[in-house]
Amino acid sequence: MVPFGGWDMPLAYPAGTLAEHRACRQRAVAFDVSHLGTVRTTGPDALERLQRALTNDLTKVGPGRAQYTHLLDPSDASVVDDIIVWWVDDDRFDVMPNASNTDGVVGALGEGAVDVTAERAVIALQGPAARRLLHPIWPEAAAVGRFQVVTPSWNGVTCTVAGTGYTGEDGLEVAVPAEHAGPFWDAVLAAGFEPAGLGARDTLRLEAGLPLHGHELGPGITPLQAGLGWVVSWDKGDFRGRAALAAERERGVARRLRALTVAGRRPPRADQAVLVGGEPAGVVTSGNFSPILEQGIALAFCPPGVAIGDQVAIDVRGEAVPATVVKPPFVAATPAEPTA
C-alpha cells in the first residue's frame, strides 16, 4: 500500500507487478481506482457549463456516452487535468478527474458541480477476457460497449458502468455505491479476475502510449505539445484557455511528445535527457521496462522536428543509450474474447 493523491492505494498484490501486467494483457484483472474523482454536474444548464469549461465537444457524443477531454489553465493553456466525462442521462454528467485535482475541477465547473467521490468506489475490469468473465454474474454490464455509459443494477444496487479504461485493453469501469464495493470486489475476483495494483496500471498505460497527469500533462504542458490536439474542438465556440491555446497553434509548438524504444532491457526513467545529435534537446517524461516487448520504452518531449523513425539517444546515468522514435502505442490491444 502506498500514498497516492491523498489515498492509500495498492501498489501491487502478492503476484507482483509483472504478473499483474501480463494477466491484464492475456486474461483480465480488477483495479481499485476509487482515487479517481467523481464530480457530478446536473441541471438544465449542465451541458452549457461543461462546454464552456472543457476542450472537447460533448455534442459529438450525447447521453449514454463517455468522452475524453481537457480542462485548461486560462493563462497559458496548460492542462490542469485530463478528464473522462460520463454523460449518464440528459441532465447528469459524472466528470472523472485525477485524484489530486478534484477540488480544482469542482471550482472550475462552478455551481451545480458536486464532489460525490466518497459515495462510490470505482472498479476497473480490464483485459481481453473481462467481458467473458463478467457475463455469467452480470450480463447487462458485460454488454456495455466501448465509451458507452449505462446504469444497470447489480444485486439490486444501481451502478454506473462505462466502457472506458486506462490499460490499452478492452474493459469496463464500474462505479458502485461505496457500501457495496467489498461484495462487488469479492464477486469479480470469484468470477476469475486477478487483482492488480498501481504499478501494473502504470506499465500498462505506458505500453499503450497513454499520458499521465504530472508527467505528460500538467503545468506548462498544452494539449498541442502532448500530441492531443484531437481533444480540442475549435468549432464549438469559446472554452476556458481557448485564446492561449489558439496563440500557441498560430506560432507553433516548441516541443512535441514522442514515443521512444530502447534496445536492451535497461529502462529509461523520467527526467533523463534526450540527446539529438549528441546534445541535450528534450526530456523523458515516463520510462520503464516493457514486460511485453522486454525492452525499455519511454515517452519524452523532443524538438518538433524529431519525427517517427528518427534515431536519438537517452542519457541513462551518463551513458548515451540509442533510442528510436516510434508511433504509439508500443503494444496493441489484445482482441477481446467472446462472451459466449
C-alpha positions as CSV (number, residue, x, y, z in Angstrom):
1,M,0.0,0.0,0.0
2,V,1.3,3.5,-0.9
3,P,0.0,7.0,-0.5
4,F,-1.3,8.4,-3.8
5,G,-3.2,11.7,-4.2
6,G,-4.4,11.6,-0.6
7,W,-5.4,8.0,-0.8
8,D,-3.8,4.7,0.4
9,M,-3.7,2.6,-2.7
10,P,-2.4,-0.9,-3.6
11,L,0.9,-0.7,-5.5
12,A,0.9,-4.5,-6.0
13,Y,-0.7,-7.7,-4.8
14,P,1.3,-10.8,-3.9
15,A,1.6,-11.9,-7.5
16,G,3.7,-8.8,-8.3
17,T,3.5,-6.1,-10.9
18,L,5.0,-8.1,-13.8
19,A,2.5,-10.9,-13.3
20,E,-0.4,-8.5,-12.9
21,H,0.7,-6.7,-16.1
22,R,0.8,-9.9,-18.1
23,A,-2.5,-11.0,-16.6
24,C,-4.2,-7.9,-18.0
25,R,-2.7,-8.4,-21.5
26,Q,-3.6,-12.1,-21.6
27,R,-6.7,-12.5,-19.4
28,A,-8.4,-10.0,-17.1
29,V,-7.7,-8.0,-13.9
30,A,-9.5,-5.8,-11.5
31,F,-8.1,-2.5,-10.3
32,D,-9.5,-0.4,-7.4
33,V,-9.3,3.1,-8.9
34,S,-11.6,4.7,-6.4
35,H,-9.0,7.5,-6.0
36,L,-10.3,8.9,-9.3
37,G,-12.7,11.7,-8.6
38,T,-16.4,11.9,-9.5
39,V,-17.7,15.5,-9.9
40,R,-21.5,15.2,-10.6
41,T,-22.8,18.1,-12.7
42,T,-26.5,18.4,-13.0
43,G,-29.3,20.7,-14.1
44,P,-30.7,22.1,-17.3
45,D,-27.5,24.2,-17.9
46,A,-25.0,21.5,-17.1
47,L,-24.1,20.8,-20.7
48,E,-23.6,24.5,-21.4
49,R,-21.3,24.9,-18.4
50,L,-19.2,21.9,-19.4
51,Q,-18.9,23.1,-23.0
52,R,-17.5,26.4,-21.7
53,A,-15.1,24.7,-19.3
54,L,-13.7,21.8,-21.3
55,T,-11.9,21.5,-24.6
56,N,-13.8,18.7,-26.3
57,D,-17.3,19.0,-27.7
58,L,-19.9,16.9,-25.9
59,T,-22.4,17.3,-28.6
60,K,-20.3,15.0,-30.7
61,V,-21.4,12.1,-28.4
62,G,-24.7,12.5,-26.4
63,P,-26.4,10.9,-23.4
64,G,-25.2,7.4,-22.6
65,R,-21.7,8.0,-23.9
66,A,-18.3,8.9,-22.5
67,Q,-15.8,11.4,-23.8
68,Y,-12.1,12.2,-23.1
69,T,-11.4,15.9,-22.7
70,H,-9.1,18.5,-21.0
71,L,-9.5,21.4,-18.5
72,L,-7.0,24.1,-19.3
73,D,-5.3,26.9,-17.4
74,P,-6.7,30.1,-19.0
75,S,-3.4,31.9,-18.8
76,D,-1.2,29.5,-20.8
77,A,-3.5,26.7,-21.9
78,S,-1.5,24.1,-19.9
79,V,-3.6,21.0,-18.9
80,V,-5.0,21.5,-15.4
81,D,-6.4,18.0,-15.7
82,D,-7.3,15.4,-18.3
83,I,-10.8,14.0,-17.7
84,I,-13.3,11.5,-18.8
85,V,-16.9,12.7,-18.8
86,W,-19.6,10.1,-18.3
87,W,-22.8,11.6,-19.8
88,V,-25.2,9.5,-17.8
89,D,-28.6,11.0,-18.9
90,D,-29.9,14.3,-20.3
91,D,-29.1,16.4,-17.2
92,R,-26.5,14.3,-15.4
93,F,-22.8,14.3,-16.1
94,D,-20.2,12.4,-14.0
95,V,-16.9,14.2,-14.6
96,M,-14.0,12.0,-13.7
97,P,-10.8,14.0,-12.8
98,N,-7.5,12.7,-11.4
99,A,-7.2,12.1,-7.7
100,S,-5.5,15.3,-6.6
101,N,-7.3,17.6,-9.0
102,T,-10.9,17.0,-7.9
103,D,-11.2,20.2,-5.8
104,G,-9.9,22.3,-8.7
105,V,-12.3,20.7,-11.2
106,V,-15.2,21.4,-8.8
107,G,-14.2,25.1,-8.7
108,A,-13.8,25.3,-12.5
109,L,-17.2,23.8,-13.2
110,G,-18.9,26.2,-10.7
111,E,-22.4,26.0,-9.2
112,G,-24.1,22.7,-9.8
113,A,-20.9,20.6,-9.6
114,V,-20.7,18.4,-6.5
115,D,-17.9,16.1,-5.4
116,V,-19.6,12.7,-4.9
117,T,-16.3,10.8,-4.8
118,A,-16.9,9.5,-1.2
119,E,-20.2,8.0,-2.2
120,R,-18.9,5.3,-4.5
121,A,-16.0,3.1,-5.4
122,V,-14.7,2.6,-8.9
123,I,-13.5,-0.8,-10.0
124,A,-11.8,-1.1,-13.4
125,L,-12.2,-4.5,-15.1
126,Q,-9.7,-4.7,-17.9
127,G,-8.3,-7.3,-20.3
128,P,-9.4,-9.4,-23.3
129,A,-11.3,-11.8,-21.0
130,A,-13.0,-9.1,-18.9
131,R,-16.4,-9.3,-20.6
132,R,-16.4,-13.1,-20.8
133,L,-15.7,-13.4,-17.1
134,L,-18.2,-10.8,-16.1
135,H,-21.0,-12.1,-18.3
136,P,-22.1,-15.0,-16.0
137,I,-22.6,-12.8,-13.0
138,W,-23.7,-9.5,-14.7
139,P,-24.6,-9.8,-18.4
140,E,-26.0,-6.3,-18.6
141,A,-22.7,-4.8,-17.7
142,A,-20.7,-7.2,-19.8
143,A,-22.7,-5.9,-22.9
144,V,-21.7,-2.2,-22.3
145,G,-19.9,-1.0,-25.5
146,R,-16.7,1.0,-25.8
147,F,-17.3,4.5,-24.4
148,Q,-20.9,3.7,-23.7
149,V,-22.4,4.6,-20.3
150,V,-25.3,2.7,-18.7
151,T,-26.8,2.4,-15.2
152,P,-27.6,-1.3,-14.7
153,S,-28.4,-3.0,-11.3
154,W,-26.1,-5.5,-9.6
155,N,-27.8,-7.5,-6.8
156,G,-30.5,-4.8,-6.6
157,V,-28.0,-2.0,-6.4
158,T,-27.9,0.7,-9.2
159,C,-24.4,1.2,-10.5
160,T,-22.8,3.2,-13.4
161,V,-20.8,1.3,-15.9
162,A,-18.7,2.8,-18.7
163,G,-16.8,1.1,-21.5
164,T,-13.6,3.0,-20.5
165,G,-10.2,2.2,-19.1
166,Y,-6.5,3.1,-18.9
167,T,-4.7,0.0,-20.0
168,G,-5.0,-0.1,-23.8
169,E,-7.1,-3.3,-23.4
170,D,-10.8,-3.7,-23.7
171,G,-12.7,-3.3,-20.5
172,L,-15.1,-1.5,-18.2
173,E,-15.1,0.8,-15.3
174,V,-17.8,0.3,-12.7
175,A,-18.9,3.0,-10.1
176,V,-20.6,1.0,-7.3
177,P,-22.1,2.6,-4.1
178,A,-19.3,2.6,-1.5
179,E,-21.1,0.3,0.9
180,H,-21.4,-2.4,-1.7
181,A,-17.9,-2.2,-3.0
182,G,-16.5,-5.0,-0.9
183,P,-19.1,-7.6,-2.0
184,F,-18.7,-6.5,-5.6
185,W,-14.9,-6.8,-5.5
186,D,-15.2,-10.3,-4.0
187,A,-17.7,-11.3,-6.7
188,V,-15.4,-10.3,-9.6
189,L,-12.4,-12.0,-8.1
190,A,-14.5,-15.1,-7.6
191,A,-15.5,-14.9,-11.3
192,G,-11.8,-15.1,-12.3
193,F,-10.5,-11.6,-12.3
194,E,-7.0,-11.2,-10.8
195,P,-6.3,-8.2,-8.5
196,A,-3.8,-5.6,-9.9
197,G,-2.3,-2.5,-8.4
198,L,-1.0,0.9,-9.4
199,G,2.4,-0.5,-10.6
200,A,0.8,-2.6,-13.3
201,R,-1.7,0.2,-14.2
202,D,1.3,2.5,-14.9
203,T,3.3,0.0,-17.0
204,L,0.1,-0.9,-19.0
205,R,-0.8,2.7,-19.7
206,L,2.8,3.4,-20.8
207,E,2.8,0.5,-23.2
208,A,-0.5,1.9,-24.6
209,G,1.2,5.3,-25.0
210,L,-1.4,7.0,-22.7
211,P,-0.4,10.2,-20.9
212,L,-0.3,10.5,-17.1
213,H,-1.0,13.8,-15.5
214,G,2.1,15.1,-13.7
215,H,4.3,13.6,-16.4
216,E,3.0,14.0,-20.0
217,L,0.4,16.6,-18.9
218,G,0.4,19.3,-16.3
219,P,1.7,22.8,-15.6
220,G,3.4,24.2,-18.7
221,I,2.2,21.4,-21.0
222,T,-0.6,22.0,-23.5
223,P,-2.7,19.5,-25.5
224,L,-0.8,20.5,-28.6
225,Q,2.6,19.8,-27.1
226,A,1.3,16.4,-25.9
227,G,0.1,15.4,-29.3
228,L,-3.5,15.5,-28.1
229,G,-4.9,18.2,-30.4
230,W,-7.8,15.9,-31.3
231,V,-9.4,16.6,-27.9
232,V,-9.8,20.3,-28.8
233,S,-13.0,21.3,-30.6
234,W,-12.2,24.6,-32.3
235,D,-15.6,24.9,-33.9
236,K,-17.8,24.7,-30.8
237,G,-17.3,28.3,-29.5
238,D,-15.4,29.7,-26.6
239,F,-13.9,27.5,-23.8
240,R,-11.6,28.0,-20.9
241,G,-8.0,28.5,-22.2
242,R,-9.0,28.8,-25.9
243,A,-7.3,32.1,-26.6
244,A,-3.9,31.0,-25.1
245,L,-4.1,27.7,-27.0
246,A,-5.0,29.4,-30.3
247,A,-2.0,31.6,-29.9
248,E,0.2,28.6,-29.5
249,R,-1.3,26.9,-32.5
250,E,-0.6,30.1,-34.5
251,R,3.1,30.3,-33.6
252,G,3.7,26.5,-33.5
253,V,4.7,24.3,-30.6
254,A,8.2,24.4,-29.2
255,R,8.2,20.7,-28.3
256,R,6.3,17.6,-29.1
257,L,5.7,14.4,-27.1
258,R,7.2,11.3,-28.8
259,A,7.4,7.6,-28.1
260,L,10.9,6.0,-27.8
261,T,12.1,2.4,-27.8
262,V,15.5,1.5,-26.4
263,A,17.4,-1.6,-27.4
264,G,18.0,-3.9,-24.4
265,R,16.3,-4.2,-21.0
266,R,17.6,-1.1,-19.3
267,P,14.6,1.1,-18.6
268,P,14.7,4.9,-19.2
269,R,13.4,7.0,-16.4
270,A,11.6,10.3,-16.1
271,D,13.7,13.5,-16.2
272,Q,16.6,11.8,-18.1
273,A,17.8,14.0,-21.0
274,V,17.0,13.1,-24.7
275,L,20.0,13.7,-26.9
276,V,19.6,14.8,-30.5
277,G,22.8,15.0,-32.5
278,G,24.6,14.2,-29.2
279,E,23.3,17.3,-27.5
280,P,20.5,17.6,-24.8
281,A,17.4,18.6,-26.6
282,G,14.5,17.0,-24.7
283,V,13.5,15.1,-21.6
284,V,11.9,11.8,-20.7
285,T,8.5,12.2,-19.0
286,S,7.8,8.5,-18.3
287,G,10.1,5.5,-18.8
288,N,10.1,1.8,-17.8
289,F,10.8,-1.7,-18.8
290,S,8.0,-3.1,-21.1
291,P,7.0,-6.6,-19.8
292,I,5.6,-7.5,-23.2
293,L,8.3,-6.1,-25.5
294,E,11.0,-7.0,-23.0
295,Q,12.9,-3.7,-23.7
296,G,13.0,-0.2,-22.4
297,I,10.3,2.3,-23.6
298,A,9.7,5.9,-22.9
299,L,7.5,9.0,-23.6
300,A,9.6,12.1,-24.0
301,F,9.3,15.7,-25.1
302,C,11.5,16.4,-28.1
303,P,12.1,19.2,-30.5
304,P,9.2,19.5,-33.0
305,G,11.4,18.4,-35.9
306,V,12.1,15.0,-34.4
307,A,10.0,12.6,-36.4
308,I,8.9,8.9,-36.3
309,G,11.8,6.7,-37.4
310,D,14.5,9.1,-36.2
311,Q,17.4,7.9,-34.1
312,V,18.0,9.8,-30.8
313,A,19.6,8.8,-27.5
314,I,18.8,9.0,-23.8
315,D,21.3,9.9,-21.2
316,V,21.0,7.0,-18.8
317,R,23.3,7.7,-15.8
318,G,25.9,9.3,-18.0
319,E,25.7,6.8,-20.9
320,A,24.1,7.8,-24.2
321,V,21.7,4.9,-24.9
322,P,20.4,4.8,-28.5
323,A,16.7,5.1,-28.9
324,T,14.3,5.0,-31.9
325,V,11.2,7.3,-32.3
326,V,8.2,5.1,-32.9
327,K,4.4,5.6,-33.4
328,P,2.4,4.7,-30.2
329,P,1.0,2.5,-28.9
330,F,4.1,0.4,-28.1
331,V,1.8,-2.6,-27.6
332,A,-1.5,-3.1,-29.4
333,A,-4.7,-4.3,-27.6
334,T,-5.4,-8.0,-27.5
335,P,-8.6,-8.9,-29.3
336,A,-11.5,-9.3,-26.8
337,E,-12.8,-12.8,-26.1
338,P,-16.4,-13.5,-27.0
339,T,-18.8,-13.6,-24.0
340,A,-20.4,-16.9,-25.2
